[in-house]
Amino acid sequence: MTTAIPTATSLTESALIPAQLSHVWHFIKLQDFHVFWSKLKSSEFVKGMSPETDIVKWEFKDGTVLEVKQEEHSAIDHYITYSIISSTPALSYSSVVSTVRCYPVTSGSAEGQTFVTWSANFSSDADAGVIEDARFKRKEALADLAAKVTEKK
């Protein structure tokens, strides 16, 4: 009999982005993640849903398609929270809720930069492979965000 490796079902990755909060926050919209995240082919609103619900389709370059629902958004506290509501191919776990949050660095040697966290809380059926894959993807996406916001035009 094989047993799953016990694992925490939450994670948080973070990065110090060398740009002002106002510039970084401009990119933190679910429908615009393809602008900075190199793994995404496209991200766009799904039409025909309830006017009170923001659903965005993320199409990845590997062919995976996710529909994500914006659960919360705060332009005051600079965060968005979203959940995955559908996936092709199907996910191996029941659910995940993620939050991207931006903080201005207001003192010290990093003053004027932005501290960004990207957390996830998975259902208890997510295994260690799912958690590590999510960790890797968030690290990669945060590095992509840093590269995009410091890009010379």
Disulfide bonds with the S-S distance in Angstrom:
none
